[in-house]
Amino acid sequence: MSEIEAADSQSTIPQSAIPTADFVDDVEKYMSDKEGADTVIRRLDELHRKYKFLEMNLLQKKKRLKAQLPDISNTLEMINFLQKNHTQDIETHFQLSECVYASATLPPPTDKETQKVCLWLGANVMLEYPIQEAQELLSKNLERARASLAKVGADLDFLRNQYTVTEVNMARVYNWDVRRRQLEKGAAGISVTDK
């Protein structure tokens, strides 16, 4: 098994399944048991493309999480407001769709039955929750989203490091191959002039 294949199979971040790229210290020693520079460069390039693909997916996930955080925070803030300050009628406007708002008057809750809110869960699904349950659910979702965003950020940092190492390895193997070819060409030129 080559070092590149080993790098594909192992991971320092097992939850993210990002393969680790090992830095090639001694290219001469590394290439001594390989089948050729072109094949090694092709494998490194394939690994590099995998890293770029993973980066694209992580960036999309980060963008989605960053869009969710304000929505969750605003909803949680509104539920906290309703829970603490709902002793008189509240005049409000709420969004029906983009650029379409409606007015509403929220009377103070008179019993436990009216202390409920409806939350959009996604995929056109809305559920009714007691205010306390909704607050707990949104708090947990906010914590998870923040933790997930931090993890994605750490994964992106790790990934950038891995594809930088792969790029350096590719350059080192390519330069080694160029020097090897020049030496072979120089040795062939000397033997021709000696005759």
C-alpha positions in Angstrom: 0.0 0.0 0.0 1.5 3.4 -1.0 1.7 6.4 1.3 -1.0 8.1 -0.7 -3.4 5.2 -0.4 -2.6 5.1 3.3 -3.4 8.8 3.5 -6.7 8.1 1.8 -7.7 5.5 4.3 -6.7 7.2 7.6 -8.0 10.3 9.2 -7.1 12.5 12.1 -10.7 13.7 12.2 -12.7 10.5 12.1 -16.1 12.3 12.4 -15.4 14.2 9.2 -13.7 11.4 7.3 -11.1 13.8 5.8 -8.0 11.8 4.7 -4.6 13.0 6.0 -2.0 14.0 3.5 1.5 13.0 4.7 4.3 15.4 3.8 7.0 13.8 1.7 10.3 14.7 3.4 12.7 12.7 1.3 11.5 12.6 -2.3 14.3 10.3 -3.4 13.5 7.7 -0.8 9.8 8.1 -1.4 10.1 7.6 -5.1 12.5 4.7 -4.9 9.7 2.1 -4.5 7.1 3.9 -6.7 6.1 3.0 -10.2 6.8 6.4 -11.7 6.5 10.1 -11.2 3.5 10.5 -13.5 1.5 7.8 -11.6 2.4 9.4 -8.2 1.5 12.9 -9.5 -1.8 11.5 -10.8 -2.6 10.0 -7.5 -1.7 13.2 -5.6 -3.8 15.2 -8.1 -6.8 12.9 -7.5 -6.4 13.4 -3.7 -6.1 17.1 -4.3 -9.4 17.1 -6.2 -11.1 15.1 -3.4 -10.0 17.8 -1.0 -11.4 20.6 -3.2 -14.7 18.7 -3.5 -14.8 18.3 0.3 -14.0 22.0 0.7 -16.9 22.9 -1.6 -19.3 20.8 0.4 -18.1 22.2 3.7 -18.4 25.8 2.4 -22.0 25.1 1.4 -22.8 23.7 4.8 -21.1 26.7 6.5 -23.2 29.1 4.3 -26.4 27.2 5.2 -25.6 27.2 8.9 -24.8 30.9 8.9 -28.2 31.5 7.3 -30.0 29.4 9.9 -28.4 31.1 13.0 -30.1 34.5 12.7 -33.5 32.8 12.0 -33.2 30.6 15.1 -31.9 33.5 17.2 -34.7 35.9 16.1 -37.4 33.2 16.8 -35.9 32.4 20.2 -35.8 36.2 21.0 -39.5 36.5 20.1 -40.4 33.5 22.2 -38.5 35.0 25.2 -40.3 38.3 24.6 -43.7 36.6 24.6 -42.9 34.6 27.7 -41.8 37.6 29.7 -43.7 40.6 28.5 -47.1 39.3 27.4 -49.4 41.0 29.9 -51.2 43.3 27.5 -52.2 43.4 23.8 -49.2 43.4 21.4 -49.6 45.0 18.0 -47.3 43.4 15.4 -46.6 42.8 11.8 -45.5 39.4 10.5 -44.1 38.2 7.2 -46.4 36.1 5.1 -44.0 35.9 2.2 -41.2 38.0 0.8 -42.3 41.7 0.9 -45.8 40.7 2.1 -46.7 41.5 5.7 -49.9 41.3 7.8 -50.9 43.1 11.0 -52.0 41.2 14.1 -53.0 41.9 17.6 -51.9 39.3 20.1 -54.0 39.3 23.3 -52.4 38.2 26.6 -52.7 34.5 27.3 -55.7 33.7 29.5 -55.0 30.1 30.2 -52.4 27.4 29.4 -54.2 26.5 26.1 -53.4 29.9 24.6 -49.7 29.9 25.7 -48.6 28.1 22.5 -46.6 29.1 19.5 -46.2 27.5 16.0 -42.7 26.9 14.7 -41.8 26.2 11.0 -39.7 23.1 11.0 -38.9 23.1 7.3 -40.3 21.3 4.3 -43.6 23.2 4.7 -44.1 21.7 8.2 -45.4 23.8 11.1 -46.0 22.4 14.6 -47.6 23.9 17.6 -45.6 23.9 20.9 -46.1 25.2 24.4 -43.9 28.3 24.8 -41.6 26.6 27.2 -41.1 23.6 24.9 -40.5 25.8 21.9 -37.9 27.8 23.9 -36.1 24.6 24.9 -36.2 23.2 21.3 -34.9 26.5 19.8 -32.1 26.8 22.5 -30.9 23.3 21.7 -31.1 23.9 17.9 -29.1 27.2 18.4 -26.4 25.4 20.4 -26.2 22.6 17.8 -26.0 25.0 14.9 -23.2 27.0 16.7 -21.3 23.8 17.5 -21.7 22.5 14.0 -20.5 25.9 12.5 -17.4 25.7 14.8 -16.8 22.1 13.7 -17.2 23.0 10.0 -14.7 25.9 10.5 -12.2 23.5 12.1 -12.7 21.0 9.3 -12.1 23.7 6.7 -8.9 24.7 8.4 -7.7 21.1 8.5 -8.8 20.5 4.9 -6.9 23.6 3.7 -3.8 22.4 5.4 -4.2 18.9 3.8 -4.5 20.2 0.2 -1.6 22.6 0.7 0.5 19.6 1.8 -0.7 17.7 -1.3 0.2 20.6 -3.6 3.7 20.9 -2.1 4.1 17.1 -2.5 3.1 17.3 -6.1 5.6 20.1 -6.8 8.4 18.2 -5.0 7.7 15.0 -7.0 7.5 16.9 -10.2 10.8 18.8 -9.5 12.4 15.5 -8.6 11.3 14.0 -11.9 12.6 17.0 -13.9 16.0 16.8 -12.2 16.1 13.0 -12.8 15.4 13.5 -16.5 18.0 16.2 -16.8 20.6 13.9 -15.1 19.6 11.1 -17.5 19.8 13.4 -20.5 23.2 14.7 -19.3 24.6 11.2 -18.8 23.4 10.2 -22.2 25.0 13.3 -23.7 28.3 12.6 -22.1 28.4 8.9 -23.3 27.6 10.0 -26.9 30.5 12.6 -26.9 33.0 10.1 -25.5 32.6 7.9 -28.6 
